[in-house]
Amino acid sequence: MPRVINALIEQTWPGWTAVWSAEQTCSTQAAAGVDDTAVFMHPSVIRDDGSLAPLEEEEAAMASPWMHDSYGYRSDAVSCRMEDGRTIAWRGDADLDSISAIGPDGMHTLAEQVAKHATAGEIPDWDDASYTDHPDLGVHLDFANRSVRWWSIMGTDCLLTDFSCLWPGWHEESCGDNAEWHAQIIGRNMRSWKSDIRKTKEFFTLLVNEHRQLHFNRPAFTDLVFTTLEKLEDGKPLPPARFVNRHGEIIEPPGNVSLAKFYTP
């Protein structure tokens, strides 16, 4: 989790403040004053005539909960707040480029299809065994306010250069790794704190072993990192990570997030 990495950096770089680049090159270049649209221009849906157009309905079904890839069902979190106040949520493919390419009409149709299939008991439940992992990415579309917001535990290099064309009048925004924000909207747990810390330990153990094989010594702050992780595992979940968005703005962790409620043991 980026919030854990931020905490570890601030331990091993005393006096420094860690800021996560939530939108990867978009965030980094914006913070450096570089216009990324001049560097990256790859619209995700280009038709034969060179025009930009949303995906067809059959292609849009890729984001549905009844589609799966070679690894099984996608376990991302997708939710839509409809104009009548209903919130429709499902587990599926929340790839930002795909959602951008589907367009608002396609996503609206898909959400209604999900609601219909869910009522008939034809899609896996949120906690179905088909979903073997916690969501790493979540997207919330608000059709009433015409906004798309998302969170992720990985940098999402969302090259949404086509978003303004396919979603005219809509606002899009990264929420960093703030899974709790999404969990509060749909009332579902998104992550497991102890699992996140255990996976971080496994990752650092692998890095340390690789370093020792190459350099025949241990990295300087190995003990401090693992001691910090032990304390974090036994403590309360950290607040969402401080991050920089695509506009180069540093977003501080929100102070009103209920952490314990939406983190499973």
Phi, psi and omega in degrees: 000136179304326180295327178288317179298317177303315181297320180292320178298318182290339174283318185271348175239069185304135180091352180261155175248127182270134177229122183276137177272090189293332181246032174048238186297328179300313181293313184297316181291323177296320179295332179269002179081020180260134177279105185290336180293339178280345182257315183249117176222080172233092172302139187278341182229103178241123180280173183302329181275007178086000181272165180262130181211149180291161178294153175287165186301320181296320178289325181295337180295350177302331181271007184275161179283353179262005175257147176213159179254192184294345180264000182112194180290138175291139188248019176295165179252125178234136176216150180227128171263117184275168183298332181272007177096349177293145172245119181252122184233147177203167174259130181186203181271112181254027179306125187294321179296321179294315180296320176301318183287333179291323179085162184296320180295318180295319179291325178297314178298317181297317180299318179294323177296318178299315180301318180294314180293324180295319179299324180275000180071030187257004177233154179299140175292162183307319184260020180298148181296344178299332181266103187273349184232160170287153177299138172262348185211140177220140180231134177237123178252128179248102182286338178287318182258000178054059179223148175235121178232151182212161173229160179199151175268359177236155176297129179255103182281068189281098182276070186273048178294340180264357186299314182296335179281318185270341179234060184298134179084001180263154178249133178239146186204137173275142175249021179065227178256025184283072179293333181296325177302314180291321180298323180293330180290317187251356177069033180232142174293142180250320186226167173241118185300309182296323177295319178299318180291319179298318180294325177294319177300315180299320180296314181290327176300317178297316179298316181296317180296319178296319179297318182295323179294327182275322189243356177061029173207173179263144175304150189303322188253026183302310183297319180296319180298312184288327175296318178296318179296322177298317180294320180294321182296325182273353184256191179279154177302142176287156174290166179307156185290146167290133183215164175249134183265185185293345179266003181080014181269133177274122182258119180280154179300137178293146183265000186242026181269129176277101188283311188297325186297326187248021173240121177282160179299000000 
